[in-house]
Amino acid sequence: MADHNDLLNRIEKNYMKLSKGQKRIADFILQNYDKVAFMTASTLGDSTGVSESTVVRFANALGYDGYPKLQKGLQESIKTKLTTVQRFELSKELEKESSYTKKVMNADMDNIRRTLDGIDEGVMEQIVEDIHNARRVYILGMRSSSVLANYLGFYLNFILKDVVVVNAGALDVFDHLINITKDDLLITISFPRYAKRTFEIVDFANAQGATIVGITDSPMAPLVSMVKHVLFARYNMNTFIDSLVAPMSLINALIQSVSIKEMDRVEENFEKLENIWNEYKIYNPK
Protein backbone atom coordinates (compact mmCIF):
# COMPACT_ATOMS: atom_id res chain seq x y z
CA MET A 1 0.00 0.00 0.00
CA ALA A 2 1.27 3.44 -0.92
CA ASP A 3 2.14 5.69 1.99
CA HIS A 4 2.51 9.44 2.43
CA ASN A 5 6.20 9.48 1.46
CA ASP A 6 5.51 7.29 -1.56
CA LEU A 7 2.79 9.72 -2.69
CA LEU A 8 5.17 12.68 -2.40
CA ASN A 9 7.82 10.78 -4.33
CA ARG A 10 5.32 9.99 -7.08
CA ILE A 11 4.26 13.62 -7.32
CA GLU A 12 7.87 14.76 -7.53
CA LYS A 13 8.74 12.17 -10.17
CA ASN A 14 5.72 12.86 -12.37
CA TYR A 15 5.12 16.58 -11.72
CA MET A 16 6.43 17.89 -15.04
CA LYS A 17 4.25 15.41 -16.96
CA LEU A 18 1.04 16.50 -15.24
CA SER A 19 -1.54 18.73 -16.88
CA LYS A 20 -2.16 22.23 -15.56
CA GLY A 21 -5.21 21.08 -13.58
CA GLN A 22 -3.36 18.04 -12.20
CA LYS A 23 -0.50 20.26 -11.04
CA ARG A 24 -3.03 22.33 -9.07
CA ILE A 25 -4.15 19.11 -7.35
CA ALA A 26 -0.54 18.12 -6.66
CA ASP A 27 0.27 21.52 -5.14
CA PHE A 28 -2.82 21.37 -2.96
CA ILE A 29 -1.95 17.88 -1.68
CA LEU A 30 1.59 18.92 -0.81
CA GLN A 31 0.21 21.69 1.41
CA ASN A 32 -2.87 19.90 2.78
CA TYR A 33 -2.22 16.15 2.74
CA ASP A 34 -3.82 15.72 6.19
CA LYS A 35 -7.13 17.06 4.85
CA VAL A 36 -6.90 15.40 1.45
CA ALA A 37 -6.71 11.99 3.13
CA PHE A 38 -10.39 12.34 4.04
CA MET A 39 -11.67 14.27 1.01
CA THR A 40 -13.77 12.66 -1.68
CA ALA A 41 -12.63 13.10 -5.27
CA SER A 42 -15.48 15.55 -5.75
CA THR A 43 -14.50 17.64 -2.70
CA LEU A 44 -10.85 17.69 -3.76
CA GLY A 45 -11.93 18.83 -7.21
CA ASP A 46 -14.03 21.64 -5.74
CA SER A 47 -11.14 22.71 -3.52
CA THR A 48 -8.74 22.95 -6.45
CA GLY A 49 -11.13 24.24 -9.10
CA VAL A 50 -11.01 21.15 -11.30
CA SER A 51 -13.50 18.43 -12.22
CA GLU A 52 -13.88 15.13 -10.37
CA SER A 53 -12.71 13.29 -13.48
CA THR A 54 -9.49 15.33 -13.43
CA VAL A 55 -8.87 14.14 -9.86
CA VAL A 56 -9.37 10.53 -10.98
CA ARG A 57 -6.99 11.00 -13.91
CA PHE A 58 -4.47 12.57 -11.53
CA ALA A 59 -4.50 9.43 -9.36
CA ASN A 60 -4.02 7.28 -12.45
CA ALA A 61 -1.18 9.49 -13.67
CA LEU A 62 0.66 8.77 -10.40
CA GLY A 63 0.23 5.03 -10.87
CA TYR A 64 -2.71 4.43 -8.52
CA ASP A 65 -5.62 2.23 -9.53
CA GLY A 66 -8.14 5.01 -8.96
CA TYR A 67 -8.48 7.82 -6.43
CA PRO A 68 -9.67 5.56 -3.55
CA LYS A 69 -6.31 3.71 -3.67
CA LEU A 70 -4.40 6.98 -3.39
CA GLN A 71 -6.62 8.12 -0.53
CA LYS A 72 -6.41 4.84 1.41
CA GLY A 73 -2.63 4.83 1.29
CA LEU A 74 -2.56 8.40 2.54
CA GLN A 75 -5.03 7.65 5.34
CA GLU A 76 -3.06 4.63 6.51
CA SER A 77 0.19 6.56 6.72
CA ILE A 78 -1.07 9.63 8.59
CA LYS A 79 -3.55 8.16 11.06
CA THR A 80 -0.97 8.00 13.84
CA LYS A 81 0.40 11.45 13.03
CA LEU A 82 -2.71 13.63 13.18
CA THR A 83 -3.11 15.66 16.35
CA THR A 84 -6.48 15.90 18.08
CA VAL A 85 -6.73 19.49 16.86
CA GLN A 86 -6.25 18.37 13.24
CA ARG A 87 -8.85 15.64 13.68
CA PHE A 88 -11.31 18.13 15.13
CA GLU A 89 -10.78 20.39 12.12
CA LEU A 90 -11.55 17.43 9.87
CA SER A 91 -14.77 16.73 11.77
CA LYS A 92 -15.86 20.33 11.20
CA GLU A 93 -15.38 19.84 7.48
CA LEU A 94 -17.42 16.64 7.55
CA GLU A 95 -20.27 18.36 9.40
CA LYS A 96 -20.76 20.55 6.33
CA GLU A 97 -21.81 17.50 4.38
CA SER A 98 -25.41 16.35 4.23
CA SER A 99 -26.65 13.30 6.16
CA TYR A 100 -23.77 13.49 8.64
CA THR A 101 -25.45 11.04 11.04
CA LYS A 102 -25.95 8.47 8.30
CA LYS A 103 -22.39 9.00 7.06
CA VAL A 104 -20.91 8.20 10.48
CA MET A 105 -23.13 5.16 11.10
CA ASN A 106 -22.63 3.78 7.61
CA ALA A 107 -18.87 4.09 8.12
CA ASP A 108 -19.17 2.10 11.36
CA MET A 109 -21.19 -0.62 9.61
CA ASP A 110 -18.60 -0.75 6.83
CA ASN A 111 -15.84 -1.17 9.42
CA ILE A 112 -17.69 -4.10 10.97
CA ARG A 113 -18.19 -5.75 7.56
CA ARG A 114 -14.52 -5.31 6.66
CA THR A 115 -13.48 -6.65 10.09
CA LEU A 116 -15.66 -9.71 9.58
CA ASP A 117 -14.20 -10.31 6.12
CA GLY A 118 -10.69 -10.28 7.59
CA ILE A 119 -11.31 -12.58 10.58
CA ASP A 120 -9.02 -15.61 10.77
CA GLU A 121 -11.14 -18.23 12.58
CA GLY A 122 -8.08 -20.37 13.18
CA VAL A 123 -6.36 -17.55 15.08
CA MET A 124 -9.54 -16.90 17.07
CA GLU A 125 -9.68 -20.57 18.09
CA GLN A 126 -6.03 -20.54 19.17
CA ILE A 127 -6.61 -17.42 21.27
CA VAL A 128 -9.64 -18.96 22.97
CA GLU A 129 -7.62 -22.09 23.74
CA ASP A 130 -4.76 -20.03 25.22
CA ILE A 131 -7.23 -18.05 27.35
CA HIS A 132 -8.75 -21.32 28.57
CA ASN A 133 -5.32 -22.68 29.55
CA ALA A 134 -4.03 -19.52 31.23
CA ARG A 135 -3.69 -19.35 35.00
CA ARG A 136 -4.64 -15.67 35.00
CA VAL A 137 -5.76 -13.32 32.21
CA TYR A 138 -4.60 -9.70 32.22
CA ILE A 139 -6.23 -7.09 29.99
CA LEU A 140 -4.51 -3.88 28.94
CA GLY A 141 -5.88 -0.88 27.05
CA MET A 142 -4.54 2.65 27.38
CA ARG A 143 -6.28 5.96 26.64
CA SER A 144 -9.47 5.42 24.58
CA SER A 145 -8.69 1.69 24.36
CA SER A 146 -9.27 1.49 28.14
CA VAL A 147 -13.01 1.54 27.37
CA LEU A 148 -12.62 -1.69 25.41
CA ALA A 149 -10.36 -3.22 28.07
CA ASN A 150 -12.87 -2.55 30.85
CA TYR A 151 -15.74 -3.93 28.76
CA LEU A 152 -13.80 -7.12 27.98
CA GLY A 153 -12.75 -7.47 31.62
CA PHE A 154 -16.31 -6.95 32.90
CA TYR A 155 -17.63 -9.96 30.98
CA LEU A 156 -14.59 -12.23 31.22
CA ASN A 157 -14.84 -11.84 34.99
CA PHE A 158 -18.11 -13.79 34.82
CA ILE A 159 -16.50 -16.53 32.76
CA LEU A 160 -12.95 -17.06 34.06
CA LYS A 161 -11.47 -17.65 37.50
CA ASP A 162 -8.91 -14.86 37.55
CA VAL A 163 -9.10 -11.71 35.41
CA VAL A 164 -7.12 -8.50 36.00
CA VAL A 165 -7.80 -5.29 34.07
CA VAL A 166 -4.63 -3.21 34.09
CA ASN A 167 -5.72 0.35 34.91
CA ALA A 168 -3.71 3.44 35.74
CA GLY A 169 -4.87 4.64 39.14
CA ALA A 170 -3.54 4.44 42.67
CA LEU A 171 -1.39 1.59 41.40
CA ASP A 172 0.99 2.15 38.51
CA VAL A 173 0.21 -0.09 35.55
CA PHE A 174 3.36 -2.11 36.22
CA ASP A 175 2.17 -2.77 39.77
CA HIS A 176 -0.73 -4.79 38.37
CA LEU A 177 1.72 -7.04 36.56
CA ILE A 178 4.13 -7.72 39.41
CA ASN A 179 3.04 -11.38 39.60
CA ILE A 180 2.68 -12.14 35.90
CA THR A 181 4.41 -15.38 34.82
CA LYS A 182 4.75 -17.69 31.84
CA ASP A 183 1.49 -19.33 32.91
CA ASP A 184 -0.47 -16.12 32.37
CA LEU A 185 -1.90 -14.36 29.31
CA LEU A 186 -2.05 -10.66 28.51
CA ILE A 187 -4.66 -9.33 26.08
CA THR A 188 -3.40 -5.99 24.76
CA ILE A 189 -5.72 -3.58 22.94
CA SER A 190 -4.00 -0.85 20.92
CA PHE A 191 -5.48 1.62 18.43
CA PRO A 192 -4.18 4.92 17.02
CA ARG A 193 -2.79 7.13 18.30
CA TYR A 194 -0.86 4.20 19.81
CA ALA A 195 -0.02 4.86 23.46
CA LYS A 196 3.73 4.48 24.05
CA ARG A 197 3.25 3.00 27.54
CA THR A 198 1.41 0.06 26.02
CA PHE A 199 4.57 -1.23 24.36
CA GLU A 200 6.66 -0.82 27.50
CA ILE A 201 4.18 -3.01 29.37
CA VAL A 202 4.11 -5.60 26.59
CA ASP A 203 7.93 -5.71 26.63
CA PHE A 204 7.82 -6.37 30.38
CA ALA A 205 5.20 -9.13 30.04
CA ASN A 206 7.16 -10.76 27.24
CA ALA A 207 10.27 -10.74 29.42
CA GLN A 208 8.32 -12.68 32.06
CA GLY A 209 7.38 -15.31 29.47
CA ALA A 210 3.65 -14.51 29.40
CA THR A 211 1.55 -15.22 26.32
CA ILE A 212 0.56 -11.97 24.59
CA VAL A 213 -2.56 -11.56 22.47
CA GLY A 214 -3.05 -8.34 20.52
CA ILE A 215 -6.16 -6.59 19.25
CA THR A 216 -5.27 -3.74 16.89
CA ASP A 217 -6.21 -2.07 13.62
CA SER A 218 -3.66 -3.08 10.99
CA PRO A 219 -0.88 -5.53 10.11
CA MET A 220 1.36 -2.45 10.12
CA ALA A 221 0.51 -1.56 13.73
CA PRO A 222 3.54 -1.61 16.08
CA LEU A 223 1.91 -4.20 18.35
CA VAL A 224 1.89 -6.94 15.70
CA SER A 225 5.57 -7.90 15.99
CA MET A 226 5.34 -8.11 19.80
CA VAL A 227 2.53 -10.65 20.26
CA LYS A 228 1.87 -14.35 19.76
CA HIS A 229 -1.57 -13.92 18.19
CA VAL A 230 -3.31 -10.85 16.81
CA LEU A 231 -6.86 -9.95 15.80
CA PHE A 232 -7.56 -6.99 13.52
CA ALA A 233 -10.53 -4.64 13.77
CA ARG A 234 -11.08 -1.89 11.21
CA TYR A 235 -10.79 1.58 12.61
CA ASN A 236 -11.42 5.04 11.18
CA MET A 237 -10.25 8.29 12.71
CA ASN A 238 -11.69 10.94 10.41
CA THR A 239 -13.10 12.85 13.38
CA PHE A 240 -11.62 13.68 16.79
CA ILE A 241 -13.64 10.75 18.21
CA ASP A 242 -12.10 7.29 18.05
CA SER A 243 -14.57 5.00 16.28
CA LEU A 244 -14.40 1.82 18.34
CA VAL A 245 -17.55 0.15 17.02
CA ALA A 246 -15.78 -2.56 15.01
CA PRO A 247 -13.28 -3.35 17.82
CA MET A 248 -16.22 -3.63 20.24
CA SER A 249 -17.99 -6.04 17.90
CA LEU A 250 -14.82 -8.14 17.59
CA ILE A 251 -14.48 -8.21 21.39
CA ASN A 252 -18.11 -9.33 21.69
CA ALA A 253 -17.29 -12.25 19.38
CA LEU A 254 -14.25 -13.12 21.51
CA ILE A 255 -16.32 -13.06 24.72
CA GLN A 256 -18.95 -15.33 23.18
CA SER A 257 -16.29 -17.75 21.94
CA VAL A 258 -14.66 -17.95 25.39
CA SER A 259 -18.05 -18.43 27.08
CA ILE A 260 -18.80 -21.43 24.84
CA LYS A 261 -15.44 -22.93 25.76
CA GLU A 262 -16.21 -22.40 29.46
CA MET A 263 -19.91 -23.29 29.29
CA ASP A 264 -20.16 -25.30 32.54
CA ARG A 265 -18.34 -22.66 34.59
CA VAL A 266 -20.44 -19.86 33.09
CA GLU A 267 -23.69 -21.61 34.00
CA GLU A 268 -22.50 -22.26 37.55
CA ASN A 269 -21.29 -18.68 38.00
CA PHE A 270 -24.52 -17.12 36.80
CA GLU A 271 -26.61 -19.34 39.06
CA LYS A 272 -24.57 -18.05 42.02
CA LEU A 273 -24.78 -14.46 40.79
CA GLU A 274 -28.54 -14.55 40.31
CA ASN A 275 -28.95 -15.65 43.93
CA ILE A 276 -26.66 -12.82 45.09
CA TRP A 277 -28.44 -10.23 42.92
CA ASN A 278 -31.81 -11.33 44.25
CA GLU A 279 -30.70 -11.38 47.86
CA TYR A 280 -29.17 -7.91 47.75
CA LYS A 281 -31.77 -6.48 45.34
CA ILE A 282 -29.16 -5.41 42.79
CA TYR A 283 -31.82 -4.84 40.13
CA ASN A 284 -35.23 -3.24 40.34
CA PRO A 285 -38.03 -5.79 40.79
CA LYS A 286 -40.21 -6.45 37.77
ChimeraX attribute file (.defattr): number of C-alpha atoms within 10 A of each C-alpha:
attribute: neighborCount
match mode: 1-to-1
recipient: residues
	/A:1	11
	/A:2	17
	/A:3	17
	/A:4	19
	/A:5	12
	/A:6	14
	/A:7	23
	/A:8	16
	/A:9	13
	/A:10	16
	/A:11	22
	/A:12	12
	/A:13	11
	/A:14	15
	/A:15	17
	/A:16	10
	/A:17	11
	/A:18	17
	/A:19	14
	/A:20	12
	/A:21	16
	/A:22	22
	/A:23	18
	/A:24	16
	/A:25	23
	/A:26	24
	/A:27	14
	/A:28	16
	/A:29	19
	/A:30	13
	/A:31	10
	/A:32	11
	/A:33	20
	/A:34	20
	/A:35	18
	/A:36	21
	/A:37	24
	/A:38	21
	/A:39	18
	/A:40	15
	/A:41	21
	/A:42	15
	/A:43	16
	/A:44	21
	/A:45	21
	/A:46	13
	/A:47	15
	/A:48	18
	/A:49	12
	/A:50	18
	/A:51	16
	/A:52	17
	/A:53	13
	/A:54	17
	/A:55	25
	/A:56	20
	/A:57	18
	/A:58	23
	/A:59	24
	/A:60	15
	/A:61	19
	/A:62	20
	/A:63	14
	/A:64	20
	/A:65	13
	/A:66	17
	/A:67	18
	/A:68	15
	/A:69	16
	/A:70	23
	/A:71	23
	/A:72	15
	/A:73	19
	/A:74	23
	/A:75	23
	/A:76	17
	/A:77	17
	/A:78	14
	/A:79	19
	/A:80	14
	/A:81	11
	/A:82	16
	/A:83	12
	/A:84	13
	/A:85	11
	/A:86	15
	/A:87	20
	/A:88	16
	/A:89	15
	/A:90	21
	/A:91	17
	/A:92	12
	/A:93	14
	/A:94	18
	/A:95	13
	/A:96	9
	/A:97	10
	/A:98	9
	/A:99	10
	/A:100	12
	/A:101	10
	/A:102	10
	/A:103	13
	/A:104	15
	/A:105	12
	/A:106	12
	/A:107	15
	/A:108	19
	/A:109	13
	/A:110	15
	/A:111	21
	/A:112	21
	/A:113	14
	/A:114	16
	/A:115	20
	/A:116	16
	/A:117	9
	/A:118	13
	/A:119	14
	/A:120	12
	/A:121	10
	/A:122	8
	/A:123	14
	/A:124	18
	/A:125	15
	/A:126	12
	/A:127	25
	/A:128	19
	/A:129	14
	/A:130	19
	/A:131	21
	/A:132	17
	/A:133	13
	/A:134	19
	/A:135	17
	/A:136	19
	/A:137	27
	/A:138	22
	/A:139	23
	/A:140	25
	/A:141	24
	/A:142	22
	/A:143	14
	/A:144	19
	/A:145	21
	/A:146	19
	/A:147	15
	/A:148	21
	/A:149	24
	/A:150	18
	/A:151	15
	/A:152	21
	/A:153	23
	/A:154	14
	/A:155	15
	/A:156	22
	/A:157	16
	/A:158	18
	/A:159	25
	/A:160	21
	/A:161	13
	/A:162	14
	/A:163	21
	/A:164	18
	/A:165	23
	/A:166	25
	/A:167	19
	/A:168	15
	/A:169	7
	/A:170	7
	/A:171	10
	/A:172	11
	/A:173	18
	/A:174	15
	/A:175	12
	/A:176	15
	/A:177	18
	/A:178	11
	/A:179	10
	/A:180	20
	/A:181	17
	/A:182	14
	/A:183	15
	/A:184	22
	/A:185	27
	/A:186	28
	/A:187	25
	/A:188	25
	/A:189	26
	/A:190	28
	/A:191	27
	/A:192	19
	/A:193	16
	/A:194	20
	/A:195	15
	/A:196	10
	/A:197	12
	/A:198	18
	/A:199	16
	/A:200	12
	/A:201	18
	/A:202	23
	/A:203	14
	/A:204	15
	/A:205	22
	/A:206	20
	/A:207	11
	/A:208	17
	/A:209	14
	/A:210	22
	/A:211	23
	/A:212	24
	/A:213	24
	/A:214	23
	/A:215	22
	/A:216	25
	/A:217	23
	/A:218	17
	/A:219	12
	/A:220	11
	/A:221	15
	/A:222	13
	/A:223	23
	/A:224	20
	/A:225	12
	/A:226	15
	/A:227	19
	/A:228	14
	/A:229	18
	/A:230	25
	/A:231	25
	/A:232	22
	/A:233	26
	/A:234	23
	/A:235	25
	/A:236	20
	/A:237	19
	/A:238	23
	/A:239	21
	/A:240	17
	/A:241	13
	/A:242	16
	/A:243	20
	/A:244	21
	/A:245	20
	/A:246	24
	/A:247	25
	/A:248	18
	/A:249	15
	/A:250	20
	/A:251	19
	/A:252	15
	/A:253	13
	/A:254	18
	/A:255	19
	/A:256	15
	/A:257	17
	/A:258	22
	/A:259	21
	/A:260	13
	/A:261	17
	/A:262	15
	/A:263	13
	/A:264	11
	/A:265	16
	/A:266	19
	/A:267	14
	/A:268	12
	/A:269	16
	/A:270	13
	/A:271	11
	/A:272	11
	/A:273	13
	/A:274	12
	/A:275	11
	/A:276	12
	/A:277	11
	/A:278	12
	/A:279	9
	/A:280	9
	/A:281	10
	/A:282	10
	/A:283	8
	/A:284	6
	/A:285	6
	/A:286	3
